[in-house]
Amino acid sequence: MKQTRYAIEAADLTRTFGDLVAVDHINFKVKEGELWGLLGPNGAGKTTTVKMLCGLLTPTGGTATVGSRDIRKEVGEIRKLIGFCPQEATVYERLTGRENAKLIGQMHKMPKTELKKKTDELLEKVGLAERADDQVITYSGGMKRRLDLIMALVHDPPILFLDEPTLGLDPAVRRAVWDFIVELKERKKTVVMTTHYMEEADELCDRVAIIDYGKIIEEGSPEKLKEKVGRGDRIEMEFSGHGETAVEQLKRLKFVKTVAAVENRLVVVAEAGVLRLGEIIKTASRAGTVGRTSLSENTLEDVFLHLTGRRLR
């Protein structure tokens, strides 16, 4: 039997800021060549976790290895192995896009011919080739985000950390970045990606760890996580009335897997929900008024609701 090789291993990894526990004794392993997602709301501890793994923050407790190097003792070696695309753009605006990529390659002592070839290839892939020699100060936010990706990848590292890689991008650019991330997975890169977009984690990740208030509360493939809620249809109803009463009454229906009142809506996951929609609406109507109703398959957001009783905030 082939032994599983891990690119990243964390043991009781913890980080506090004064009285705030940002990351709370988390444990996980990321396989070599895996796209592993850290999914959670803003402020859950995702960025803090990634910064510790990249050697940008020292853990308060616990430890981790990246490429078999200790994040406390071998930060210099780790930085040779990784690429990091932070949440906020870190480009040099007075330089051109090409010069930004070249600077990173020179820091990693790449041969000139290899650096030029890799830079040209990446600029073409992310759609920046035509603007490569313009100053970055003239770039849009989406262009700067794509340049950040190039700067994380130009030295061809085996391990990549992408912190909210599509945050603030318009749908077309976001889809292009998704395609690029899928290509990285096909090239057997190890990718750690943080996100608060459920569909992004569902679409891209081999496995997902759900983090909330600094703790990993569940981990598994998107399909396995959704199975924990139970196979079924997701019904979302606009609702005004006694939400708690509606939830209790809906829970009594044997085919209802999970139900929650979220703001002015009821979210129900039910077995064969499309066939039982009338009964669900009738039951909810006993406690208030049901408005617009939508039906879809259950999602990772339903998993988060099931685990926490809240939507991703």
C-alpha positions as CSV (number, residue, x, y, z in Angstrom):
1,M,0.0,0.0,0.0
2,K,1.3,3.4,-1.0
3,Q,2.1,5.6,2.0
4,T,0.3,8.9,2.2
5,R,2.7,11.8,2.1
6,Y,1.8,15.1,3.8
7,A,3.0,18.5,2.6
8,I,1.7,20.3,5.7
9,E,1.0,19.0,9.2
10,A,-0.3,21.1,12.1
11,A,-0.5,20.0,15.8
12,D,-2.4,22.1,18.4
13,L,-1.6,25.3,16.4
14,T,-2.6,28.3,18.4
15,R,-2.3,32.1,18.1
16,T,-3.5,34.7,20.6
17,F,-3.5,38.5,20.4
18,G,-3.8,39.6,24.0
19,D,-7.0,38.1,25.3
20,L,-8.3,37.2,21.8
21,V,-7.8,33.6,20.8
22,A,-7.6,33.9,17.0
23,V,-6.6,30.3,16.3
24,D,-7.4,27.7,19.0
25,H,-5.5,24.4,19.1
26,I,-6.2,23.3,15.5
27,N,-5.0,20.0,14.0
28,F,-4.9,19.1,10.3
29,K,-2.8,17.5,7.6
30,V,-2.7,18.4,3.9
31,K,-1.6,15.8,1.4
32,E,1.0,16.4,-1.3
33,G,-0.8,17.5,-4.4
34,E,-4.0,18.3,-2.6
35,L,-6.2,21.4,-2.9
36,W,-7.2,21.9,0.7
37,G,-9.6,24.6,1.6
38,L,-10.1,26.5,4.9
39,L,-13.7,27.7,4.8
40,G,-15.1,30.1,7.4
41,P,-16.6,33.6,8.0
42,N,-14.6,36.7,8.3
43,G,-12.6,36.8,11.5
44,A,-12.7,33.0,11.9
45,G,-8.9,32.6,12.0
46,K,-8.2,31.7,8.3
47,T,-5.6,34.4,7.5
48,T,-3.9,34.0,10.9
49,T,-3.5,30.3,10.2
50,V,-2.0,30.9,6.8
51,K,0.4,33.5,8.1
52,M,1.7,31.1,10.7
53,L,2.3,28.4,8.1
54,C,4.2,30.9,5.9
55,G,6.4,32.1,8.8
56,L,4.9,35.6,9.0
57,L,3.5,35.0,12.5
58,T,4.9,33.0,15.3
59,P,2.5,30.5,17.0
60,T,1.6,31.2,20.6
61,G,1.3,27.4,21.0
62,G,1.6,24.2,19.1
63,T,3.5,23.9,15.9
64,A,3.4,22.8,12.2
65,T,5.6,21.6,9.4
66,V,5.5,22.8,5.8
67,G,7.5,20.6,3.4
68,S,8.8,18.7,6.5
69,R,10.3,22.0,7.8
70,D,9.4,23.3,11.2
71,I,7.6,26.7,11.1
72,R,9.3,27.8,14.3
73,K,12.9,26.8,13.4
74,E,13.2,26.7,9.6
75,V,11.3,29.7,8.3
76,G,14.0,30.5,5.7
77,E,13.8,27.0,4.2
78,I,10.0,27.1,4.2
79,R,10.0,30.4,2.2
80,K,12.0,28.7,-0.6
81,L,9.3,26.1,-0.9
82,I,6.2,28.2,-0.9
83,G,4.3,30.9,-2.8
84,F,1.9,33.2,-0.9
85,C,-0.9,35.2,-2.4
86,P,-2.1,37.4,0.5
87,Q,-5.6,38.8,0.9
88,E,-4.5,42.4,0.3
89,A,-2.6,43.3,-2.8
90,T,1.2,43.5,-2.2
91,V,2.3,44.7,-5.6
92,Y,4.7,47.6,-6.2
93,E,2.6,50.2,-8.0
94,R,5.5,52.2,-9.5
95,L,6.8,49.1,-11.2
96,T,5.3,47.4,-14.3
97,G,3.5,44.1,-14.0
98,R,6.5,42.4,-15.6
99,E,9.0,44.1,-13.3
100,N,7.0,42.9,-10.2
101,A,7.2,39.3,-11.4
102,K,10.9,39.7,-12.3
103,L,11.7,41.1,-8.8
104,I,10.2,38.0,-7.1
105,G,12.1,35.7,-9.5
106,Q,15.4,37.5,-8.8
107,M,14.8,37.2,-5.0
108,H,14.6,33.4,-5.6
109,K,17.7,33.5,-7.7
110,M,16.0,32.2,-10.9
111,P,18.2,32.0,-14.0
112,K,17.3,34.9,-16.4
113,T,16.1,32.8,-19.3
114,E,13.9,30.7,-17.0
115,L,12.5,33.7,-15.3
116,K,11.6,35.4,-18.6
117,K,10.0,32.3,-19.9
118,K,7.9,31.7,-16.7
119,T,6.9,35.4,-16.5
120,D,5.7,35.5,-20.1
121,E,3.8,32.2,-19.6
122,L,2.0,33.4,-16.5
123,L,1.2,36.9,-17.9
124,E,-0.5,35.2,-20.8
125,K,-2.4,32.7,-18.7
126,V,-4.0,35.3,-16.4
127,G,-4.7,37.7,-19.3
128,L,-2.2,40.4,-18.4
129,A,0.2,40.0,-21.3
130,E,-1.1,43.2,-23.1
131,R,-0.6,45.3,-20.0
132,A,2.6,43.7,-18.7
133,D,4.7,46.8,-19.4
134,D,2.3,49.3,-17.9
135,Q,2.8,50.6,-14.3
136,V,0.7,48.7,-11.8
137,I,-0.7,52.0,-10.5
138,T,-2.9,52.0,-13.7
139,Y,-4.2,48.5,-13.0
140,S,-7.7,47.7,-11.8
141,G,-8.2,45.8,-8.5
142,G,-8.9,42.6,-10.4
143,M,-5.7,43.0,-12.5
144,K,-3.6,43.6,-9.3
145,R,-5.1,40.4,-7.8
146,R,-4.1,38.4,-10.9
147,L,-0.6,39.9,-10.7
148,D,-0.4,38.8,-7.0
149,L,-1.0,35.3,-8.2
150,I,1.8,35.6,-10.7
151,M,4.2,36.8,-8.0
152,A,3.2,33.8,-5.9
153,L,3.9,31.4,-8.7
154,V,6.7,32.7,-10.8
155,H,9.4,30.7,-9.0
156,D,7.3,27.5,-9.4
157,P,7.0,26.6,-5.8
158,P,5.6,23.1,-4.8
159,I,3.4,24.5,-2.1
160,L,1.0,27.5,-2.5
161,F,-1.0,29.5,0.0
162,L,-3.9,31.5,-1.5
163,D,-5.7,33.8,1.0
164,E,-9.2,34.6,-0.4
165,P,-7.9,34.6,-4.0
166,T,-11.1,35.8,-5.6
167,L,-12.2,38.4,-3.0
168,G,-13.7,41.5,-4.7
169,L,-13.4,40.1,-8.2
170,D,-16.2,40.4,-10.7
171,P,-17.8,37.1,-11.8
172,A,-15.8,36.8,-15.1
173,V,-12.4,37.4,-13.6
174,R,-13.3,35.1,-10.6
175,R,-14.1,32.3,-13.0
176,A,-10.8,32.8,-14.8
177,V,-9.0,32.6,-11.5
178,W,-10.9,29.4,-10.7
179,D,-9.7,27.8,-14.0
180,F,-6.2,28.8,-13.1
181,I,-6.4,27.2,-9.7
182,V,-7.8,24.0,-11.2
183,E,-4.7,24.0,-13.5
184,L,-2.5,24.2,-10.5
185,K,-4.2,21.2,-9.0
186,E,-3.7,19.3,-12.3
187,R,0.0,20.1,-12.1
188,K,0.1,18.3,-8.6
189,K,0.8,21.5,-6.7
190,T,-0.2,21.5,-3.0
191,V,-2.6,24.4,-2.6
192,V,-4.0,25.8,0.6
193,M,-6.8,28.2,-0.1
194,T,-8.9,30.2,2.3
195,T,-12.3,31.4,1.4
196,H,-15.7,32.4,2.7
197,Y,-17.4,31.5,-0.6
198,M,-19.2,28.2,-0.2
199,E,-19.5,27.6,-4.0
200,E,-15.7,28.2,-4.4
201,A,-14.8,25.6,-1.8
202,D,-17.4,23.2,-3.2
203,E,-16.1,23.6,-6.8
204,L,-12.4,23.6,-6.3
205,C,-11.3,21.8,-3.1
206,D,-10.5,18.1,-2.6
207,R,-11.1,18.5,1.1
208,V,-12.4,21.4,3.2
209,A,-11.9,22.3,6.9
210,I,-14.6,24.5,8.3
211,I,-13.3,27.0,10.8
212,D,-15.3,29.1,13.2
213,Y,-14.1,31.3,16.1
214,G,-10.6,29.9,15.7
215,K,-11.6,26.2,15.9
216,I,-11.8,23.6,13.1
217,I,-15.3,22.2,13.6
218,E,-15.5,19.7,10.7
219,E,-13.3,18.5,7.9
220,G,-13.8,16.3,4.8
221,S,-14.5,16.4,1.1
222,P,-17.3,18.7,0.0
223,E,-19.5,15.7,-0.8
224,K,-18.8,14.0,2.6
225,L,-19.5,17.2,4.5
226,K,-22.9,17.6,2.7
227,E,-23.8,14.0,3.5
228,K,-23.5,14.9,7.1
229,V,-26.5,17.2,6.6
230,G,-28.2,14.4,4.7
231,R,-29.1,14.1,1.0
232,G,-32.0,16.3,0.2
233,D,-33.3,19.5,-1.4
234,R,-32.7,23.0,0.0
235,I,-35.8,25.1,0.4
236,E,-35.4,28.8,1.2
237,M,-38.6,30.7,2.1
238,E,-39.1,34.4,2.8
239,F,-41.0,34.4,6.1
240,S,-42.6,36.9,8.5
241,G,-44.0,35.7,11.8
242,H,-42.8,33.5,14.7
243,G,-39.6,32.0,13.3
244,E,-38.8,29.8,16.3
245,T,-42.3,28.3,16.3
246,A,-42.0,27.6,12.5
247,V,-38.7,25.9,13.1
248,E,-40.1,23.7,15.8
249,Q,-43.1,22.7,13.7
250,L,-40.9,21.9,10.7
251,K,-38.5,19.8,12.7
252,R,-41.5,17.5,13.5
253,L,-41.8,16.5,9.9
254,K,-39.9,13.2,9.5
255,F,-38.5,14.0,6.1
256,V,-36.9,17.3,7.2
257,K,-33.2,16.9,7.8
258,T,-32.4,20.4,9.1
259,V,-34.1,23.8,9.5
260,A,-33.0,27.2,10.6
261,A,-34.5,30.7,10.8
262,V,-32.1,33.2,9.3
263,E,-33.1,36.8,9.4
264,N,-36.4,37.0,7.4
265,R,-36.0,33.5,5.9
266,L,-36.5,29.9,6.7
267,V,-33.9,27.5,5.3
268,V,-35.0,23.8,5.2
269,V,-33.1,20.8,3.9
270,A,-35.6,18.0,3.3
271,E,-35.6,14.6,1.7
272,A,-37.5,14.7,-1.6
273,G,-38.3,18.3,-0.8
274,V,-39.6,19.1,-4.3
275,L,-42.4,16.5,-3.8
276,R,-43.2,17.7,-0.3
277,L,-42.9,21.5,-0.9
278,G,-46.7,22.0,-0.3
279,E,-46.6,20.3,3.1
280,I,-43.5,22.3,4.1
281,I,-45.1,25.6,3.1
282,K,-48.4,24.7,4.8
283,T,-46.5,23.8,8.1
284,A,-44.5,27.0,8.0
285,S,-47.7,29.1,7.3
286,R,-49.2,28.0,10.7
287,A,-46.6,30.3,12.3
288,G,-46.6,33.2,9.9
289,T,-46.6,34.3,6.3
290,V,-44.5,32.5,3.6
291,G,-43.4,34.6,0.6
292,R,-41.0,33.9,-2.2
293,T,-39.7,30.3,-2.1
294,S,-36.6,28.8,-3.9
295,L,-35.5,25.2,-4.3
296,S,-31.9,23.9,-4.9
297,E,-29.6,21.1,-3.8
298,N,-28.0,21.4,-0.4
299,T,-24.7,23.3,-0.1
300,L,-21.7,23.8,2.2
301,E,-23.7,26.7,3.6
302,D,-26.2,24.2,4.8
303,V,-23.4,22.3,6.5
304,F,-22.3,25.5,8.3
305,L,-25.9,26.1,9.3
306,H,-26.2,22.6,10.6
307,L,-23.0,22.8,12.6
308,T,-23.4,26.4,14.0
309,G,-27.0,27.4,13.6
310,R,-25.8,30.4,11.6
311,R,-25.1,31.4,8.1
312,L,-21.5,32.3,7.0
313,R,-21.4,35.9,8.2
